Each structure stands twice: as structure tokens, then as C-alpha cells.
Amino acid sequence: MKSNLTAFLILLCVLNVTFISCDKDEDEPETPVTPTNTGVYIINEGTFNSGNSSISFLNLENGVLTNDLYASVNGVPLGDVAQSMIIHQGKGYIVVNNSKKIEVVNIDDFTSVNTFTNFDGPRHMMPSASKGYVCDWITNEVKVIDLNTGTVLKHIPTGNGPEQSAISGGKLFVANVGGITSDSTVTVIDLLGDSVLTTLHVGINPNSIVSDKYGKVWVLCGGSLGPDWTGGTPDDIAGSIWCINPNTYVIEKQATMNTYDHPSKMTIYNEKTTLAYLNGTDALTGKIMTMSVNASAPNNNPLINDKSFYGLGINQSNNDIYAGYSPGFTQNGFLFRYTSAGTLIDSMEVGISPYGFVFR
């Protein structure tokens, strides 16, 4: 599929990997675009074991898309499987899972300023002041790192496959998705003492977690595909959604999805009262669903039903929906943008397996 911005991008002479002015002479060296404006970073996982992950950047002020931004700016590839990214205190922290590292960039020009390598299977990082809390699948722990040096300050044990985390009430809530096995717990960590306070039991394979307007912690569980690892078969265990009181640890809401529903990639709108997530049968892709935090059960009617998406994000400035579509794990994917009501704005080609979105 071609981007709806094709004509505009051609007018500005944007190539797929680097941005080159139309007025340049052929012999003049190429100058990569650096993201100094309001925009969104698209995290493209790439193909496992191929080292072709990338970051795309869409400038929201002029509509210009730059693909493979990290390599364009720094002259070297990003690495193998870009898992997640977060912006904190003027720096971008890109977790590159299979390369076992975190690339640190200056967010104003995306130049590399450091590489942290003390990891085994990093997935997501949550920053807090001068520390980063990195979920590591291989060692089943949260590694607490010094954000200036990457030095590991502490190892905090979790359940199997710690994935995403959320902060509420001075505590870090870590969803243990199970890694290559299974789990059904949330590890609660005290951010002052960097120690485990308790372990909470939720549904099978919690894969994403957010906090809402009221400080409540929402956990989305993908359920299980069963021993055959195939969705939509009789051995499936349905996904579920849970709401936790961060002070008392009481489960205030819990709802089970339909039999073959395996939701993933939950996020939240800017008013923090509406959840969004993908719901499908394979625990990786799905239609876009929404749910009010005041509702007692999930809505079974998709907001956006035209594709099974691989990535999902919400622009916190206007609630536009960003969805990543992956036709396969060896070819470029596409970004689709929608209004908060689900009306298509445009689409464009990005890198391989667009998974996540970070807004600035």
C-alpha cells in the first residue's frame, strides 16, 4: 500500500532512508534530517537475527517522514529487534532486545551519546529521576541502572518475562508476561528502596499495563494459545483485563474476554479515562478496541476494524490513533493514522514490523 502523503513527500524529495534537498548537486554529501520539531518516532522491530531494526520519524509540523533515522544520523545500524523507546530528560533510550543493549541518543538531533550493554534480554525501560528500571526477560528481573553511565545498581527479581511497567503511588508495577513460558503475576516494587513489596495474581500472561486518571493500575492479559500455540482452537484460554488499587492492592475490576480473544498493546487516551488496545486471536495483532475505565466490562465492538494491526499508540496532544501494520516480518510495514473517533487520516510506509510509537 502506498502512503497517502506520497505526492507531498515527492514534492519535498524525501527518499525512504534519508532526506535530501531537491536543490543539492549530486556530488554534494547527503545530510540526514534530525528531528527538531514536534513529531512521532515509530519503532520498527525489524527481522529477528537480521539486525535491521530502525526508527522512523514523522514530523507533525510539516508531514515529512524520515525512515531509518538512527542509521542516517549515526552512520551505523541500530541493531537487532528494536523493542521499545522512551524519552526522559532530553534523551531517548532505545531498547534493542536481541542486541542486548540500550542506545542513548540526544533527542534534539538523534546523535548517539552512549550505549548501555549490561543486559541479557531487555524489553522495556521505565525512568524515574536519574535511574532506569529495565525489564529483562532472560534473567527474570528488573535491572536498576544509572541513567548517566548504564551501570547496574541493583537486580530486583520478578516473575517470568517481565514486560511493561507503570508507576503509581511511588511504586513500580511490572507485568510478567511469561517470556517463552507463562506467568500470571504483577510484581510491585518500592521506588524508594528498590525492593519487592508484593506479588499480585492476575490473568494469564499480562502483556501491558497503564495507570489511569485516578491512579488505578490497569493490566491487560493476553491469555493463552494453548500447547499448540495456535489461536482460535479449543485449548485457548481467553484474555482478560484487571484494575488494581495501587494503595490496597485490591482487584477492583476484572473481566474476561471472549473465548478466542487474545488482546495486547494497551495504551490510554490523554484524559486517562479511556483505554485502547488490540484484540485478535494470535496475541500479537488485532483490531483496535476502546474501553472506558468506568465501564464494568470491555466493549466487544472494535473502533477500527479494517485491519489486524501489530502496533498501537495514542498521540497525547490530540488523541489521534497511530497503528502499525506489518504484512510480514521481512518486509516494510505501514503507519496508519486515525482520528480519535476512528476516521482514517492517512497512511505511509515505514520500517519492518512497526511496533510502538513515542511522541514529542
C-alpha positions, 0 to 999 in steps of 0.5 A, a space after each residue: 500500500 502506498 502512503 497517502 502523503 506520497 505526492 507531498 513527500 515527492 514534492 519535498 524529495 524525501 527518499 525512504 532512508 534519508 532526506 535530501 534537498 531537491 536543490 543539492 548537486 549530486 556530488 554534494 554529501 547527503 545530510 540526514 534530517 534530525 528531528 527538531 520539531 514536534 513529531 512521532 518516532 515509530 519503532 520498527 522491530 525489524 527481522 529477528 537475527 537480521 539486525 535491521 531494526 530502525 526508527 522512523 520519524 514523522 514530523 507533525 509540523 510539516 508531514 515529512 517522514 524520515 525512515 531509518 533515522 538512527 542509521 542516517 544520523 549515526 552512520 551505523 545500524 541500530 541493531 537487532 529487534 528494536 523493542 521499545 523507546 522512551 524519552 526522559 530528560 532530553 534523551 531517548 533510550 532505545 531498547 534493542 532486545 536481541 542486541 542486548 543493549 540500550 542506545 542513548 541518543 540526544 533527542 534534539 538531533 538523534 546523535 548517539 551519546 552512549 550505549 548501555 550493554 549490561 543486559 541479557 534480554 531487555 524489553 522495556 525501560 521505565 525512568 524515574 529521576 536519574 535511574 532506569 528500571 529495565 525489564 529483562 526477560 532472560 534473567 527474570 528481573 528488573 535491572 536498576 541502572 544509572 541513567 548517566 553511565 548504564 551501570 547496574 545498581 541493583 537486580 530486583 527479581 520478578 516473575 517470568 518475562 517481565 514486560 511493561 511497567 507503570 508507576 503509581 503511588 511511588 511504586 513500580 508495577 511490572 507485568 510478567 508476561 511469561 517470556 517463552 513460558 507463562 506467568 500470571 503475576 504483577 510484581 510491585 516494587 518500592 521506588 524508594 528502596 528498590 525492593 519487592 513489596 508484593 506479588 499480585 495474581 492476575 490473568 494469564 500472561 499480562 502483556 501491558 499495563 497503564 495507570 489511569 486518571 485516578 491512579 488505578 493500575 490497569 493490566 491487560 492479559 493476553 491469555 493463552 494459545 494453548 500447547 499448540 500455540 495456535 489461536 482460535 482452537 479449543 485449548 485457548 484460554 481467553 484474555 482478560 483485563 484487571 484494575 488494581 488499587 495501587 494503595 490496597 492492592 485490591 482487584 477492583 475490576 476484572 473481566 474476561 474476554 471472549 473465548 478466542 480473544 487474545 488482546 495486547 498493546 494497551 495504551 490510554 487516551 490523554 484524559 486517562 479515562 479511556 483505554 485502547 488496545 488490540 484484540 485478535 486471536 494470535 496475541 500479537 495483532 488485532 483490531 483496535 478496541 476502546 474501553 472506558 475505565 468506568 465501564 464494568 466490562 470491555 466493549 466487544 465492538 472494535 473502533 477500527 476494524 479494517 485491519 489486524 494491526 501489530 502496533 498501537 499508540 495514542 498521540 497525547 496532544 490530540 488523541 489521534 490513533 497511530 497503528 502499525 501494520 506489518 504484512 510480514 516480518 521481512 518486509 516494510 510495514 505501514 503507519 496508519 493514522 486515525 482520528 480519535 473517533 476512528 476516521 482514517 487520516 492517512 497512511 505511509 510506509 515505514 520500517 519492518 514490523 512497526 511496533 510502538 510509537 513515542 511522541 514529542 
